[in-house]
Amino acid sequence: MAKDPERRDLFPGTLEIMILQSLRLRPMHGYALVKHIKQASDSLLEVEEGSLYPALQRMLKAGWLESEVGTSAKGRPTRIFRPTAAGIRHLEREVSSFEKMFTGITRVLATAKA
């Protein structure tokens, strides 16, 4: 299948930022995270489950998330994720770094137009 030219890969670390920020709002299970990110981005971003679940496992291992067994809206057992204090600190550092990088990119693009 040809790759959609409108779709781009995320910058490294962006998925983790979106997961942590989303879970900062409220604890969620994986599928709810996928739906939240899609809805919050007005469908500009779609996270594939094949990317999400490995990221969640990496984040659990890093100590940025914790999880507990819960129940989905359909009554099925599911894993509910929430950020840890270390995860919130990581999020704040990464957002600051991302904002600086975005500012630099914006400045370069602005000079290219001048």
Secondary structure, 3 states (H helix, E strand, C coil): CCCCCCCCCCCCCHHHHHHHHHHHHCCECHHHHHHHHHHHCCCCCCCCHHHHHHHHHHHHHHCCEEEEEEECCCCCEEEEEEECHHHHHHHHHHHHHHHHHHHHHHHHHHHHHC
